[in-house]
Amino acid sequence: MSRGRVLIIVQNLPVPFDRRVWLEATTLTEAGYRVSVVCPKAKGFNAGHEVLEGIEIFRYALPFDASSKLGFAAEFAWCFLLSFLLSLRVALLGRGFDVLHVCNPPETYWLLGWFWRLFGKAFLFDHHDLSPEMYRAKFGGGGRILSILLWLERRTFALADVVITTNQSHKEIAIERGGKRPEDVYIVRSGPQLSRFTLHPPQRAWRKGKGSLIVYLGEICKQDGVDHLIRALKHLVEDHGFRDFHCVLIGGGPHQPVIQRYAGELGMADYCTFTGRIPDDALCRILSSADIAVDPDPKNDWTDRSTMNKIVEYMFFGLPIVCYDLREARVSAGAAARYVEANSEKALARGIRELLADEPARSKMRQMGMERVRNALAWDYSVPPLLAAYEKAMRRRRRQPRAAVSGQIQLEKD
């Protein structure tokens, strides 16, 4: 018997490519919930409707890839409209839903939550990112747009019956800036599902004939600091005279072509391989072959309070990490990372060089990282708070009044 029905709305990435959302969806399905997901299409995820692992997925097309402020506003409006129409389809023609689970960014979907609460649905906010801080990281400054983002964030928190979020820093935001009660905010960390990854024997082909292999994993967007990594590699060559390395950058994203051209402009093209988005098996083989990993996220209000999935995924493969000294990076990685002076590419290069030259340190960090993932950070440890959040949302849903229009309206299937 179903424990309840769930509709998840995510705009940032399609499922199952969005690993956090897919883990949530599959976990809820395994726990007895009937799950539907609305998300955008993307390369490799073009089916408008399909069922995977018992989860019904509805995808809509994006007419363009936004990069400017105006473009993002147009994208948000388009995605909201398509998500609303598809939520009607799920309610009227599909499985129906008891809980509307909305992921940010952006925080525009509180209007959808308001609408469906009129019909007795619970509203659960999945707080992935700090949108105001991310805006400042992308565009700098404040002004009217920042004020609007903060207002949208407050409206989303105020309407949410339950909030799930990724770390303690985000929970503090939900309480202090969003006015939520601590007991209504659940920390559901984005840890890896151990069964999804496989360690392989190292493949030397990825080194391109070099002695050391450096790896970067993640979406390549303007705010992700991959330009810092490219400049750090240049410092390795020019300041340290170190050329016996190759760097593989795994991931797509709107800024990838820009960064790839930038590597060529700095004379680093021969030292870098850009893979784009690749299947999990290829990703695992590259990470299994690397010596160290780099997280080049520059320090700002957004990165300092955010948990980067790449950190924990590096640790699964026993990769020692070099990164800037960020609060949540320390929480996740602990002693499995070497922290360098924030936003100094020369310090980043020095950290890479020193760690590559120190095999005993790498061996110790490798062991600590792998143990920490398996004993504290794996997805299994996030399942209990996720299910607890849903139990509370279902209790809140049962207390919601239903809308009465021409008598009792029930937009759901029994």
Backbone hydrogen bonds, N-H to C=O, Kabsch-Sander energy under -0.5 kcal/mol:
donor,donor_aa,acceptor,acceptor_aa,energy
3,R,32,G,-2.1
4,G,32,G,-0.6
6,V,34,R,-3.0
7,L,99,V,-2.5
8,I,36,S,-2.8
9,I,101,H,-2.9
10,V,8,I,-0.5
10,V,38,V,-2.4
18,D,14,P,-2.4
19,R,17,F,-1.1
22,W,18,D,-2.4
23,L,19,R,-2.4
24,E,20,R,-2.4
25,A,21,V,-2.8
26,T,22,W,-2.8
27,T,23,L,-2.4
28,L,24,E,-2.5
29,T,25,A,-2.1
30,E,26,T,-2.5
31,A,27,T,-1.5
32,G,29,T,-1.5
33,Y,28,L,-2.6
34,R,4,G,-2.5
35,V,33,Y,-0.6
36,S,6,V,-2.4
37,V,56,E,-2.7
38,V,8,I,-2.9
39,C,58,F,-2.2
41,K,60,Y,-2.7
42,A,45,F,-1.2
45,F,42,A,-3.0
50,E,57,I,-1.8
52,L,55,I,-2.3
55,I,52,L,-2.7
56,E,35,V,-2.0
57,I,50,E,-3.3
57,I,55,I,-0.5
58,F,37,V,-3.1
59,R,48,G,-2.5
60,Y,39,C,-1.6
66,A,64,F,-0.7
72,F,68,S,-2.5
73,A,69,K,-2.1
74,A,70,L,-2.3
75,E,71,G,-2.5
76,F,72,F,-2.8
77,A,73,A,-2.1
78,W,74,A,-2.4
79,C,75,E,-2.8
80,F,76,F,-2.4
81,L,77,A,-2.2
82,L,78,W,-2.4
83,S,79,C,-2.6
84,F,80,F,-2.6
85,L,81,L,-2.3
86,L,82,L,-2.4
87,S,83,S,-2.2
88,L,84,F,-1.9
89,R,85,L,-1.8
90,V,86,L,-2.4
91,A,87,S,-2.4
92,L,88,L,-2.9
93,L,89,R,-2.7
94,G,89,R,-1.2
94,G,90,V,-0.7
96,G,90,V,-1.8
98,D,5,R,-2.7
99,V,5,R,-2.0
100,L,122,A,-3.1
101,H,7,L,-3.1
101,H,99,V,-0.7
102,V,100,L,-0.7
102,V,124,L,-2.6
103,C,9,I,-2.7
104,N,126,D,-1.8
110,W,107,E,-0.7
111,L,108,T,-1.3
113,G,109,Y,-2.0
114,W,110,W,-2.8
115,F,111,L,-2.3
116,W,112,L,-2.4
117,R,113,G,-1.9
118,L,114,W,-0.9
118,L,115,F,-0.9
119,F,116,W,-1.1
120,G,117,R,-1.8
120,G,401,P,-0.6
121,K,116,W,-2.0
122,A,98,D,-2.5
124,L,100,L,-2.9
124,L,122,A,-0.6
125,F,162,V,-2.4
126,D,102,V,-3.4
126,D,124,L,-0.6
127,H,125,F,-0.8
127,H,164,I,-3.1
128,H,126,D,-1.4
131,S,129,D,-1.1
134,M,130,L,-2.7
135,Y,131,S,-2.5
136,R,132,P,-1.9
137,A,133,E,-2.1
138,K,134,M,-2.1
139,F,135,Y,-3.2
140,G,135,Y,-0.6
140,G,136,R,-1.7
146,L,142,G,-0.6
147,S,143,G,-1.9
148,I,144,R,-2.3
149,L,145,I,-2.5
150,L,146,L,-2.3
151,W,147,S,-2.1
152,L,148,I,-2.8
153,E,149,L,-2.3
154,R,150,L,-2.2
155,R,151,W,-2.4
156,T,152,L,-2.3
157,F,153,E,-2.5
158,A,154,R,-2.7
159,L,155,R,-2.0
160,A,156,T,-1.8
161,D,123,F,-2.6
162,V,123,F,-1.3
163,V,184,D,-2.6
164,I,125,F,-2.5
165,T,186,Y,-2.7
166,T,127,H,-0.8
171,K,167,N,-1.9
172,E,168,Q,-2.3
173,I,169,S,-1.5
174,A,170,H,-2.4
175,I,171,K,-2.0
176,E,172,E,-3.2
177,R,173,I,-2.3
178,G,173,I,-1.7
179,G,175,I,-0.8
180,K,174,A,-2.4
184,D,181,R,-2.2
185,V,182,P,-1.5
186,Y,163,V,-2.7
186,Y,184,D,-0.5
188,V,165,T,-3.3
188,V,186,Y,-0.7
189,R,187,I,-0.6
191,G,189,R,-1.4
194,L,192,P,-0.7
196,R,193,Q,-2.2
197,F,193,Q,-0.7
197,F,194,L,-0.6
204,R,202,P,-0.6
206,W,203,Q,-1.2
207,R,204,R,-1.7
208,K,205,A,-1.4
209,G,204,R,-0.6
210,K,207,R,-1.7
212,S,244,D,-1.1
214,I,246,H,-2.9
215,V,292,I,-1.5
216,Y,248,V,-2.5
218,G,250,I,-2.2
220,I,252,G,-3.2
221,C,219,E,-0.9
224,D,221,C,-1.7
225,G,222,K,-0.7
228,H,225,G,-0.9
229,L,225,G,-1.1
230,I,226,V,-2.1
231,R,227,D,-2.2
232,A,228,H,-2.2
233,L,229,L,-2.4
234,K,230,I,-1.7
235,H,231,R,-2.0
236,L,232,A,-2.1
237,V,233,L,-1.8
238,E,234,K,-3.0
239,D,235,H,-2.2
240,H,235,H,-1.5
242,F,236,L,-2.7
243,R,241,G,-0.6
245,F,243,R,-1.6
246,H,212,S,-1.9
247,C,271,Y,-2.8
248,V,214,I,-2.5
249,L,247,C,-0.5
249,L,273,T,-3.1
250,I,216,Y,-3.4
250,I,248,V,-0.6
251,G,249,L,-0.5
251,G,276,G,-1.4
255,H,220,I,-2.1
256,Q,253,G,-1.5
259,I,255,H,-2.4
260,Q,256,Q,-2.6
261,R,257,P,-2.1
262,Y,258,V,-2.3
263,A,259,I,-2.4
264,G,260,Q,-1.4
265,E,261,R,-2.4
266,L,262,Y,-2.0
267,G,264,G,-1.3
268,M,263,A,-3.2
269,A,263,A,-0.7
271,Y,268,M,-1.3
272,C,268,M,-0.5
272,C,269,A,-1.2
273,T,247,C,-2.3
275,T,249,L,-2.2
275,T,273,T,-0.6
276,G,249,L,-0.6
276,G,251,G,-0.6
283,L,279,P,-2.3
284,C,280,D,-2.8
285,R,281,D,-1.9
286,I,282,A,-2.1
287,L,283,L,-2.5
288,S,284,C,-2.0
289,S,285,R,-0.6
289,S,286,I,-1.1
290,A,286,I,-0.8
290,A,287,L,-0.5
291,D,213,L,-2.9
292,I,213,L,-1.4
293,A,320,P,-2.6
294,V,215,V,-2.1
295,D,322,V,-2.2
304,D,300,N,-2.5
305,R,301,D,-0.6
305,R,302,W,-0.6
306,S,303,T,-1.0
308,M,306,S,-0.7
309,N,307,T,-0.6
311,I,308,M,-1.3
312,V,308,M,-0.8
313,E,309,N,-2.1
314,Y,310,K,-2.7
315,M,311,I,-1.7
316,F,312,V,-1.6
317,F,313,E,-1.1
317,F,314,Y,-0.6
318,G,315,M,-1.7
319,L,314,Y,-2.1
321,I,336,A,-1.7
322,V,293,A,-2.0
323,C,338,R,-2.1
324,Y,295,D,-0.8
325,D,340,V,-1.6
326,L,324,Y,-1.4
328,E,304,D,-1.5
330,R,326,L,-2.1
331,V,327,R,-1.6
332,S,328,E,-2.2
333,A,329,A,-3.0
334,G,330,R,-1.7
336,A,333,A,-2.3
337,A,334,G,-0.9
338,R,321,I,-3.2
339,Y,337,A,-0.6
340,V,323,C,-2.2
344,S,341,E,-1.5
345,E,343,N,-0.7
348,L,344,S,-2.2
349,A,345,E,-2.5
350,R,346,K,-2.4
351,G,347,A,-2.6
352,I,348,L,-2.2
353,R,349,A,-2.6
354,E,350,R,-2.8
355,L,351,G,-2.2
356,L,352,I,-2.4
357,A,353,R,-1.4
358,D,355,L,-1.1
359,E,357,A,-0.6
362,R,358,D,-2.1
363,S,359,E,-2.6
364,K,360,P,-2.0
365,M,361,A,-2.6
366,R,362,R,-2.7
367,Q,363,S,-1.9
368,M,364,K,-2.2
369,G,365,M,-2.6
370,M,366,R,-2.1
371,E,367,Q,-2.1
372,R,368,M,-2.2
373,V,369,G,-2.2
374,R,370,M,-2.0
375,N,371,E,-2.1
376,A,372,R,-1.6
377,L,372,R,-1.5
378,A,373,V,-1.7
379,W,192,P,-2.9
381,Y,378,A,-1.8
382,S,379,W,-2.4
383,V,379,W,-0.9
383,V,380,D,-0.6
386,L,382,S,-1.7
387,L,383,V,-2.6
388,A,384,P,-2.2
389,A,385,P,-2.3
390,Y,386,L,-1.8
391,E,387,L,-2.2
392,K,388,A,-2.0
393,A,389,A,-2.3
394,M,390,Y,-2.6
395,R,391,E,-1.8
396,R,392,K,-2.6
397,R,393,A,-2.4
398,R,394,M,-1.8
399,R,395,R,-0.8
399,R,396,R,-0.8
400,Q,396,R,-0.6
400,Q,397,R,-1.3
403,A,118,L,-1.3
405,V,403,A,-0.6
405,V,407,G,-1.1
409,I,403,A,-1.3
412,E,410,Q,-1.4
